[in-house]
Amino acid sequence: MRGPALVFEHVTLQLGGTRVLDDVTFRVEAGALHCLVGPNGGGKTSLARALLGQMPHSGHIRLEGDVVGPIGYVPQLPEFDRNLPMTVDDVMALLSQRRPAFMGASRPGREACAAALQRTGVQVSGRRPFGALSGGERQRVLLAQALNPAPWLLVLDEPTTGVDRPGMRLLEDLVAELHARGVTILWINHDLDQVMRLAQCVTSINGQVLFHGSPAEALDWTHFR
């Protein structure tokens, strides 16, 4: 069993008067580990948010395959008010369930959240304030919520920001495990060494598609910058 293929057709997106994406067309194969690269401000995050239905756009984005959900999403590490009275459990409940977070998680929900946190190496109490965590710990919590419930399409937006070397290895191991299980992974990544080691296919975007193919075909690294 494999996750869905992901098709972008003539996707154009504007923010205010600025055209962020212009006629972006490419395909992510079912079950692939596919990396998006390109400069900051090139539209990679906007494309991911359009996929998630968070940004209006023209053109078409569709999933193809027998298994099309759920979708897991790890955003860039957000700016966060450290005085906001939310615990790790609160954040997991807010992002991982449909019932209101103030009601808390159900017992099965708490167990699933605890298992996801353990899987991503979060060694803190769920009652600890989310704002008291380090950047790397917060990123691991965001990764945990993306794995609960287990996704068939996982979108990663620079998930290694603020993560130490052990956290980087843990992330790579998790991605390898999910990929082996057939999960489709779309990974926005600035680490070109990591892209060369792990990706099956690479798309470089700077407003438009500059390059699309295997890392081995990308002999001219100017496509990635």
C-alpha positions in Angstrom: 0.0 0.0 0.0 1.3 3.5 -0.9 0.2 7.0 -0.2 -1.3 9.2 -2.9 0.4 10.8 -5.8 0.3 14.6 -5.7 -0.3 16.7 -8.8 0.2 20.4 -9.2 -1.2 21.8 -12.5 -0.7 25.5 -13.5 -0.8 26.7 -9.9 -0.6 30.5 -9.6 -0.8 32.4 -6.3 -0.8 36.1 -5.5 -0.3 37.8 -2.2 -1.5 41.4 -2.4 0.0 42.6 -5.7 2.9 40.2 -5.7 2.7 37.0 -7.8 4.4 34.4 -5.5 3.8 31.4 -7.8 3.4 31.5 -11.5 2.1 28.4 -13.5 3.7 25.8 -11.3 3.3 22.3 -12.7 4.9 19.1 -11.5 4.0 15.7 -10.0 5.0 13.9 -6.8 4.8 10.1 -7.3 2.9 7.9 -5.0 5.0 6.8 -2.0 7.9 9.0 -3.1 10.3 11.0 -0.9 10.2 14.3 -2.8 12.1 17.4 -1.8 11.3 21.0 -2.6 14.3 23.3 -2.7 14.9 26.9 -3.7 15.6 30.4 -2.2 13.7 31.9 0.8 10.7 33.7 -0.6 10.5 31.5 -3.6 7.0 30.2 -2.8 7.7 26.8 -1.4 5.7 27.3 1.8 2.9 29.1 -0.1 2.7 26.0 -2.3 2.4 23.7 0.7 -0.2 25.9 2.3 -2.2 26.0 -1.0 -2.1 22.1 -0.9 -3.5 22.2 2.6 -6.3 24.6 1.5 -4.9 27.5 3.5 -4.2 29.8 0.6 -6.4 30.7 -2.4 -4.9 30.0 -5.8 -5.7 29.3 -9.4 -4.9 26.1 -11.2 -5.4 22.7 -9.7 -4.0 20.6 -6.9 -5.2 17.0 -6.6 -4.3 13.7 -4.9 -4.4 10.5 -6.9 -4.5 7.0 -5.4 -6.4 4.6 -3.3 -5.2 6.0 0.0 -5.5 9.8 0.2 -5.7 10.6 3.8 -5.0 11.6 6.4 -2.4 14.3 5.7 0.3 15.2 8.3 1.9 18.7 8.3 4.9 20.0 10.1 5.1 23.8 9.7 8.1 26.0 10.0 8.8 26.6 13.7 6.4 29.4 14.5 6.9 32.5 16.5 5.2 31.7 19.8 4.2 33.7 22.8 6.0 31.9 25.6 3.5 33.3 28.1 0.6 31.7 26.4 -0.9 29.2 29.0 -0.8 26.1 26.9 0.8 22.8 27.8 2.3 20.2 25.5 -0.9 18.2 26.0 -3.0 21.2 25.1 -1.1 21.7 21.8 -1.4 18.0 20.9 -5.1 18.1 21.7 -5.6 21.3 19.7 -3.9 19.9 16.6 -4.7 16.2 16.8 -8.4 15.9 17.5 -11.7 17.4 16.4 -13.2 17.9 19.8 -12.5 21.3 21.5 -9.0 21.5 23.1 -10.5 22.9 26.4 -12.4 19.6 26.8 -9.0 17.8 26.9 -8.3 14.6 25.1 -10.2 11.3 25.4 -8.3 8.5 27.0 -7.5 6.8 23.6 -6.5 10.3 22.4 -4.1 10.8 25.3 -2.6 7.4 24.8 -2.1 8.1 21.0 -0.6 11.5 21.8 1.8 10.1 24.3 2.9 7.4 21.9 3.5 10.0 19.2 5.5 12.2 21.6 7.6 9.2 22.6 8.2 8.3 19.0 9.7 11.7 18.3 11.8 11.7 21.4 10.0 14.3 23.4 11.3 13.6 27.0 9.1 16.1 28.8 5.8 15.9 30.7 2.7 16.6 28.7 1.8 19.1 31.5 4.9 21.2 30.8 4.2 24.6 29.3 4.8 24.5 25.6 6.4 28.0 25.8 9.0 26.6 28.2 10.4 24.2 25.6 13.5 24.8 23.5 13.1 25.4 19.8 14.1 21.8 19.1 11.7 20.4 21.6 8.8 22.4 20.2 9.7 21.2 16.7 9.5 17.6 17.9 6.1 18.2 19.4 4.9 19.6 16.0 6.3 16.5 14.4 4.5 14.3 16.9 1.1 15.9 16.1 1.7 15.3 12.4 2.1 11.6 13.1 -1.2 11.4 15.0 -3.2 10.0 13.4 -0.7 8.1 11.1 -0.6 10.0 7.8 -0.4 8.7 4.2 0.8 12.1 3.0 3.3 14.0 5.1 4.3 17.6 4.4 7.4 18.8 6.1 8.3 22.5 6.0 12.0 22.8 7.1 11.3 20.6 10.2 15.0 20.6 11.2 15.0 24.3 12.1 16.4 24.6 15.7 16.9 20.8 16.0 20.2 19.5 17.3 22.2 16.6 15.7 20.4 13.8 17.6 17.1 15.3 16.7 18.2 15.5 13.0 19.1 11.8 13.1 15.8 10.9 14.7 13.9 12.9 12.1 15.8 11.1 9.3 15.1 7.7 10.8 11.4 8.5 11.1 11.2 9.8 7.5 13.0 6.6 6.3 10.5 4.4 8.3 7.5 6.2 6.9 8.9 6.1 3.4 9.5 2.4 3.7 5.9 2.0 4.8 4.7 3.7 1.6 3.9 7.2 2.9 4.2 10.0 0.4 6.5 12.7 1.7 6.9 16.2 0.4 9.8 17.9 2.2 10.8 21.5 1.9 14.5 21.3 2.6 17.5 23.7 2.5 20.1 21.1 3.4 21.4 20.1 0.0 23.5 17.3 1.4 20.4 15.8 3.0 18.5 16.2 -0.2 21.2 14.3 -2.2 21.3 11.5 0.4 17.5 11.0 0.9 15.4 12.4 -1.9 14.1 10.3 -4.8 13.0 13.4 -6.7 13.7 17.1 -6.4 11.8 20.1 -7.6 13.5 23.6 -7.4 11.0 26.5 -7.2 11.6 30.2 -7.3 8.2 31.5 -8.3 8.3 29.0 -11.1 9.6 25.5 -11.5 13.3 25.8 -12.3 14.2 22.1 -12.1 12.4 18.8 -11.7 14.1 15.4 -11.7 16.3 13.1 -9.6 19.2 14.4 -7.5 21.6 12.5 -9.8 20.3 14.5 -12.8 20.8 17.8 -11.0 24.4 18.3 -12.0 24.2 22.0 -12.1 23.6 23.0 -8.5 22.7 26.5 -9.5 19.1 25.1 -10.0 18.9 24.6 -6.2 19.9 28.1 -5.1 
